[in-house]
Amino acid sequence: MNEGGSVLALGQAIQEARKRAGLTQQELCSKLDISYSALTKIERGAIKAPSIFTVVQIAQICGVSIESLVGVEPLSGVGQSTPAKIYKTAKNGIEFVYFDINGCMVRFFQRAFSELAQQTGASPELIEDTFWHYNDAVCRGEMTMYEFNTALATRIGIETLDWESYYLRNVDPIMEMHQCAIWASEHYRVGLLSNIMPGFIPDMIRAGLLPDLPYATIIDSSTVGAIKPEPRIYEIATEKSTVRAEDILLVDDSRTNLMAAEKMGWHVLWFDDFRPEDSVARVQSALEF
């Protein structure tokens, strides 16, 4: 985001969107899980570069597009809208690209099971079995991270556990896909669509494990209350994209998730993290315009 007037314009746009949504600053803070002082600083432009994830969340909560928040540029002290960015439409009709996270943007976190086993003396099989027993519930938002950490710690016989710290230490960014997402964002509206635990996405962006892009929308399973391959999450993602189902491409490493998206009318592309260069080439081919 630019310095000076554009920062103020962003804050003004957020303030106006909040008021149109009928939310007080305290109510928006509660939904965002940020402090009251942080929001007031964003709205008056004191925070020059709020997290793109925070801006995306504000747009979703207030029911506006992210472009309406970041596309305002004052001129000579008077707020004016800059020309909207012109996005491409691929030859096959694709206008919007959703990227998966685990197995697509980052390599999977199997090493976290090994690290936890080594530190606690519990068997890797017990840790992994317990993890997958609760994974869907926490990714669907039915279980909090505190409850998940407590259940996993109890099962393997330790007092406390912070699974996110193990996860963040043991996933590696797939840089080929990061570059692909950056390239795609220059031509198309892009978003993230992931089965993931609460709070992980903003922390991954801050840690450089995900590219910090102007995502049009982020579909976090723990926020929307549905996981892939359940039809509901694709319905939500279609609505948030603001395009037709047949205009969406999903890049994912799970064929089950891709089949479910295909049934919704989406374009799909399987990502092979063993051959990321080949997968990226197929994504770029699918997005030829």
C-alpha positions as CSV (number, residue, x, y, z in Angstrom):
1,M,0.0,0.0,0.0
2,N,1.2,3.5,-0.8
3,E,2.3,6.0,1.7
4,G,0.5,9.3,2.5
5,G,-3.0,9.9,1.2
6,S,-3.7,6.4,0.0
7,V,-3.2,5.1,3.6
8,L,-5.7,7.6,4.9
9,A,-8.1,6.6,2.1
10,L,-7.8,2.9,3.1
11,G,-8.7,3.8,6.7
12,Q,-11.6,6.0,5.5
13,A,-12.9,3.2,3.2
14,I,-12.7,0.7,6.1
15,Q,-14.5,3.1,8.4
16,E,-17.3,3.7,5.9
17,A,-17.7,0.0,5.1
18,R,-17.9,-0.7,8.9
19,K,-20.6,1.9,9.3
20,R,-22.6,0.8,6.3
21,A,-22.5,-2.7,7.8
22,G,-24.0,-1.3,11.0
23,L,-21.0,-2.3,13.1
24,T,-19.3,-0.4,15.9
25,Q,-15.6,-0.4,16.2
26,Q,-15.8,-2.8,19.2
27,E,-18.1,-5.2,17.2
28,L,-15.7,-5.3,14.3
29,C,-12.7,-5.7,16.6
30,S,-14.4,-8.7,18.2
31,K,-15.1,-10.3,14.8
32,L,-11.5,-9.6,13.7
33,D,-9.9,-10.6,17.0
34,I,-7.7,-7.5,17.0
35,S,-7.5,-4.8,19.6
36,Y,-9.6,-1.7,19.6
37,S,-6.6,0.5,19.5
38,A,-5.3,-1.3,16.4
39,L,-8.6,-0.8,14.5
40,T,-8.7,2.9,15.4
41,K,-5.2,3.4,14.2
42,I,-6.0,1.6,10.9
43,E,-9.1,3.8,10.4
44,R,-7.2,7.0,10.9
45,G,-4.2,5.9,8.8
46,A,-1.7,5.7,11.7
47,I,-1.0,2.0,10.8
48,K,0.5,2.5,7.3
49,A,0.4,-1.2,6.1
50,P,-2.2,-3.3,7.9
51,S,-1.9,-7.0,7.1
52,I,-3.6,-7.9,3.8
53,F,-5.3,-10.8,5.7
54,T,-6.8,-8.2,8.1
55,V,-8.1,-6.1,5.1
56,V,-9.5,-9.2,3.5
57,Q,-11.3,-10.2,6.7
58,I,-12.7,-6.7,7.1
59,A,-14.0,-6.8,3.5
60,Q,-15.7,-10.2,4.1
61,I,-17.2,-9.1,7.5
62,C,-18.5,-5.9,6.0
63,G,-19.8,-7.5,2.9
64,V,-17.8,-5.5,0.4
65,S,-15.1,-6.3,-2.1
66,I,-11.5,-5.9,-1.2
67,E,-11.1,-3.7,-4.3
68,S,-13.6,-1.2,-2.8
69,L,-11.3,-0.9,0.2
70,V,-7.9,-0.6,-1.4
71,G,-8.9,1.0,-4.7
72,V,-9.4,4.5,-3.4
73,E,-6.8,7.2,-4.1
74,P,-7.3,10.8,-2.9
75,L,-6.2,13.6,-5.3
76,S,-5.5,17.1,-3.9
77,G,-7.1,16.1,-0.6
78,V,-10.3,14.9,-2.2
79,G,-11.0,11.2,-2.3
80,Q,-11.4,9.8,-5.8
81,S,-11.6,6.2,-7.0
82,T,-8.7,5.1,-9.2
83,P,-9.6,3.1,-12.3
84,A,-10.4,-0.5,-11.3
85,K,-7.7,-3.0,-12.2
86,I,-8.6,-4.8,-15.4
87,Y,-8.3,-8.6,-14.9
88,K,-7.9,-11.2,-17.6
89,T,-10.3,-13.9,-18.7
90,A,-8.5,-17.0,-19.9
91,K,-9.3,-18.6,-23.2
92,N,-11.2,-21.3,-21.4
93,G,-13.3,-18.7,-19.5
94,I,-11.4,-18.8,-16.1
95,E,-11.6,-15.5,-14.2
96,F,-10.8,-16.5,-10.7
97,V,-8.2,-18.9,-9.2
98,Y,-8.4,-20.6,-5.8
99,F,-5.1,-22.1,-4.4
100,D,-5.0,-24.8,-1.8
101,I,-2.5,-24.4,1.0
102,N,-1.2,-27.8,2.5
103,G,0.4,-29.8,-0.3
104,C,0.2,-26.9,-2.7
105,M,1.6,-23.7,-1.2
106,V,3.5,-25.6,1.5
107,R,4.8,-29.1,1.8
108,F,3.0,-31.2,4.3
109,F,3.9,-31.2,8.0
110,Q,4.8,-34.9,8.5
111,R,8.1,-33.8,10.2
112,A,6.0,-32.2,12.9
113,F,4.8,-35.7,14.1
114,S,8.4,-36.9,14.2
115,E,9.6,-33.9,16.2
116,L,6.8,-34.2,18.7
117,A,7.4,-37.9,19.1
118,Q,11.1,-37.3,19.6
119,Q,10.5,-34.6,22.3
120,T,7.7,-36.5,24.2
121,G,8.7,-40.2,23.7
122,A,5.2,-41.0,22.3
123,S,5.0,-43.1,19.2
124,P,4.6,-41.3,15.9
125,E,1.7,-43.6,15.1
126,L,-0.2,-42.6,18.3
127,I,0.4,-38.9,17.6
128,E,-0.6,-39.1,14.0
129,D,-3.7,-41.2,14.8
130,T,-4.8,-38.7,17.4
131,F,-4.1,-35.8,15.2
132,W,-6.3,-37.1,12.4
133,H,-9.0,-38.1,14.8
134,Y,-9.6,-34.5,15.7
135,N,-8.4,-32.7,12.6
136,D,-11.7,-32.4,10.8
137,A,-13.4,-31.0,13.9
138,V,-10.9,-28.3,14.5
139,C,-10.6,-27.4,10.8
140,R,-14.4,-27.1,10.6
141,G,-14.3,-24.8,13.6
142,E,-16.2,-27.2,15.8
143,M,-13.2,-27.4,18.2
144,T,-11.0,-24.6,19.3
145,M,-7.2,-24.8,19.1
146,Y,-7.1,-24.9,22.9
147,E,-9.4,-27.9,22.9
148,F,-7.4,-29.5,20.2
149,N,-4.1,-28.9,21.9
150,T,-5.5,-30.2,25.2
151,A,-6.9,-33.4,23.6
152,L,-3.7,-34.2,21.8
153,A,-1.5,-33.5,24.8
154,T,-3.7,-35.6,27.1
155,R,-3.6,-38.5,24.6
156,I,0.2,-38.6,24.4
157,G,0.7,-38.0,28.1
158,I,2.1,-34.5,28.3
159,E,0.8,-31.4,30.1
160,T,0.7,-28.8,27.4
161,L,1.1,-28.5,23.7
162,D,1.1,-25.8,21.0
163,W,0.5,-27.7,17.7
164,E,0.8,-24.5,15.6
165,S,4.4,-24.0,16.7
166,Y,5.3,-27.5,15.5
167,Y,3.4,-27.0,12.3
168,L,5.1,-23.6,11.4
169,R,8.5,-25.1,12.1
170,N,8.0,-28.1,9.9
171,V,6.3,-26.9,6.7
172,D,8.3,-25.6,3.8
173,P,7.0,-23.1,1.3
174,I,6.8,-24.4,-2.2
175,M,8.4,-21.4,-3.9
176,E,7.5,-22.5,-7.4
177,M,3.8,-22.2,-6.4
178,H,4.4,-19.0,-4.6
179,Q,5.8,-17.5,-7.8
180,C,2.9,-18.9,-9.8
181,A,0.4,-17.4,-7.4
182,I,2.2,-14.0,-7.7
183,W,2.1,-14.3,-11.5
184,A,-1.6,-15.3,-11.4
185,S,-2.5,-12.4,-9.1
186,E,-1.1,-9.9,-11.7
187,H,-3.7,-11.1,-14.3
188,Y,-6.6,-12.7,-12.3
189,R,-8.4,-12.4,-9.1
190,V,-7.0,-15.0,-6.7
191,G,-8.0,-16.5,-3.4
192,L,-7.0,-19.2,-0.9
193,L,-9.3,-22.2,-0.2
194,S,-8.0,-24.4,2.6
195,N,-8.9,-27.0,5.2
196,I,-6.9,-25.4,8.0
197,M,-6.9,-24.7,11.7
198,P,-8.0,-21.4,13.3
199,G,-5.5,-18.6,13.0
200,F,-3.0,-20.4,10.9
201,I,-3.4,-18.4,7.6
202,P,-2.4,-14.9,9.0
203,D,0.5,-16.5,10.9
204,M,1.7,-18.3,7.8
205,I,1.6,-15.0,5.8
206,R,3.6,-13.2,8.5
207,A,6.1,-16.1,8.5
208,G,6.5,-16.0,4.8
209,L,5.1,-19.4,4.3
210,L,2.3,-18.0,2.1
211,P,2.7,-15.1,-0.4
212,D,1.3,-11.9,0.9
213,L,-1.0,-11.0,-2.0
214,P,-4.1,-8.9,-2.5
215,Y,-6.3,-12.0,-2.2
216,A,-9.9,-11.3,-3.4
217,T,-11.1,-13.7,-0.7
218,I,-9.7,-16.3,1.7
219,I,-11.9,-19.3,2.4
220,D,-10.7,-20.6,5.8
221,S,-12.6,-23.8,6.7
222,S,-12.4,-23.0,10.4
223,T,-14.2,-19.7,9.7
224,V,-16.9,-20.8,7.3
225,G,-17.7,-24.0,9.2
226,A,-17.2,-26.4,6.3
227,I,-14.3,-28.4,4.9
228,K,-13.4,-29.8,1.5
229,P,-14.8,-31.9,-0.1
230,E,-18.2,-30.9,1.5
231,P,-20.4,-29.1,-1.1
232,R,-21.1,-26.3,1.3
233,I,-17.5,-24.9,1.2
234,Y,-17.6,-24.8,-2.6
235,E,-20.9,-23.0,-2.5
236,I,-19.5,-20.4,-0.1
237,A,-16.3,-20.0,-2.2
238,T,-18.4,-19.6,-5.4
239,E,-20.5,-16.9,-3.7
240,K,-17.4,-15.1,-2.4
241,S,-15.6,-15.2,-5.7
242,T,-18.5,-13.1,-7.3
243,V,-18.1,-15.1,-10.5
244,R,-19.9,-18.1,-11.9
245,A,-18.9,-21.6,-10.9
246,E,-17.7,-22.4,-14.4
247,D,-15.3,-19.4,-14.3
248,I,-13.4,-20.7,-11.3
249,L,-10.2,-22.7,-11.3
250,L,-9.1,-24.7,-8.2
251,V,-5.5,-25.8,-7.8
252,D,-5.3,-28.6,-5.2
253,D,-3.2,-31.6,-4.4
254,S,-6.2,-33.8,-3.4
255,R,-8.0,-35.5,-6.2
256,T,-11.0,-36.0,-3.8
257,N,-11.3,-32.2,-3.3
258,L,-10.9,-31.6,-7.0
259,M,-13.6,-34.1,-7.9
260,A,-16.0,-32.3,-5.6
261,A,-15.2,-29.0,-7.1
262,E,-15.6,-30.4,-10.6
263,K,-19.1,-31.5,-9.7
264,M,-19.9,-27.9,-8.8
265,G,-18.9,-26.9,-12.3
266,W,-15.4,-25.6,-11.5
267,H,-12.3,-26.0,-13.5
268,V,-9.7,-28.1,-11.6
269,L,-6.0,-28.8,-11.7
270,W,-4.1,-31.3,-9.7
271,F,-0.9,-30.1,-8.1
272,D,2.0,-32.5,-7.7
273,D,4.4,-31.2,-5.1
274,F,7.0,-33.8,-6.2
275,R,7.0,-32.1,-9.6
276,P,6.2,-28.5,-8.8
277,E,7.7,-27.1,-12.0
278,D,5.5,-29.3,-14.2
279,S,2.4,-28.4,-12.1
280,V,3.1,-24.7,-12.4
281,A,3.5,-25.0,-16.2
282,R,0.1,-26.7,-16.3
283,V,-1.4,-23.9,-14.2
284,Q,0.0,-21.2,-16.5
285,S,-1.2,-23.1,-19.5
286,A,-4.7,-23.3,-18.1
287,L,-4.6,-19.5,-17.6
288,E,-3.5,-18.6,-21.1
289,F,-5.4,-15.5,-22.3
